[in-house]
Structures are given as structure tokens and as C-alpha cells.
Amino acid sequence: MASLYHYTDSAGLAGILSSGKIHQTCGKSGRRGVFLTSLGPSIGKEEIARNNYNNGYLRHMDKVTCYLKVCLSLVEFVRDPGAGCRDIFLMEGRDLELARYSWGFGC
């Protein structure tokens, strides 16, 4: 098992909590899925934004104000091949349904 984080803003967190799932999106690599990182909130919002958004991180600081921490089996995700050396993982091709996992959140 691994603890991974999905970062969002307060409106995004409210939507996730309301729907009970993190909806998949399309990443820059063209892959669809739920994008996660192993970087926890204690590392700081600037480092998380730099990891998640690379060179455009300053424009996306508002998207790392809240997080969901999800405990996943190692077979359910892969390192995102389009992320280079950044700490980005991908649950490919489906939404992440919170009811199936142990999880928590914070802002």
C-alpha cells in the first residue's frame, strides 16, 4: 500500500467530497486518469505546485490549497511517463472512487 495525494482548490475538494470520487482528467502526455503525487502537504505548497505544474507552477498555486490523501495498492497506479523526473503517479483510465479506499483530506 502507498499513500498518495491529489491536490486541488477548495471548490474542487467540495466537488470531490460531494460526488465521492476524483474524476479523471487528460494530462499533458495525453493520458487520461487521476493524477497523484507522493509529496505530502508538509513539503510546502510551492514545492508541490512546482512538482505538479512544472514551469507554470506560479499560475497554479491556488490549485494546491487542499488535498486528499488516499491509500492505494501498488498495482493500481503507475509513474506518469509524461512527468519526467517529477513525482507524479497515474491511476489510468478511470475515476478514483473514494468508497473503495482509506482516505482523508485537508486544506
N, C-alpha and C positions, 0 to 999 in steps of 0.2 A: 504494500500500500504506500501511496505517496500523497502528501498534502500539497495541493496546487491552488493558486489564487487566480481569480478573474476580477479585474479592476473595472470600475465604471463610475459614473457620477450618481448623485442621489436619485435623480429621476429614473435612471437605468436600474438602480438597485430596487426601487419601488416596483418597477415593472416586472423584474425577475421574481421578487417575492410574491407579487400578485398572481403571476402565471405559474409559478412553481418550476420554472425552467429557465436556463440560459439558452437563448436562441442562437443557432449557428449563423455565422456571417461568412462573407467571402474575404479572404486575406489578400495581401498584395501578390502572393505567389499564385493566386487563382484557386487555391484550395478552399473548400467550404468546411466549416466545423466550428467548434468552440475553442477559442484561444485562451491559454492559461500560462502561468509562469510559476516557478518555484520560489520566486522572490517575495518574501513576506513584508508586511507593512512597516516593520521596524527598520528596514533598509532606507526608508525615506521616499517621499513622493517624487522627487526629482530623479532619483536613480531608477525608480520603477517606470516613470514616463520615458526616460532615456532608453531603457531596455525595450519597452513596449512599442515606442513610436520612432526610435532611432533619431535621425536628424531633425525631424519635425516635432520633437518632444515638447518644446516650449508652447506650441499651439494646442497641446493636448493635456496640459496639466490638470484641467478640470475633469478629465476622464479617469483620474486615478485617486479621486477623493474617497471612494467607497470600494469595498471588496467583498467577495465571497471566498471562503476557504472551503475546499471540497477534498475529501479523502477518496482517492481513486485507486483501483487496481492498476498495476503497471502495464497490463495488456490493453488497457482502454485508451491509451494516448501514445503519441509518438512525438519526437522532437520535430518541430516545424522545419522542413527542409529549406524553406524560403527565408528563414530567420538569420542565416549566417551563424555568427558566434553569440548572438543574443539568446537569452534564456526564455525561449518560447516553445510551448508544447501545444499539441493539437489533438482534440478529440474529433476525429474526422467524420464528416457526413451525417451528423445528427445533432439534435439538441441535447443538452445535458439536463435530464430530469432530476430535480433535487430530491424527490422522494426516494430515489434509489441509493442515496449516498448519505454519509455522515457529513454535515456541513455547518458552517456558521458564517456570520457576516459582521461588518463593522464599517464605521466612517471616521 
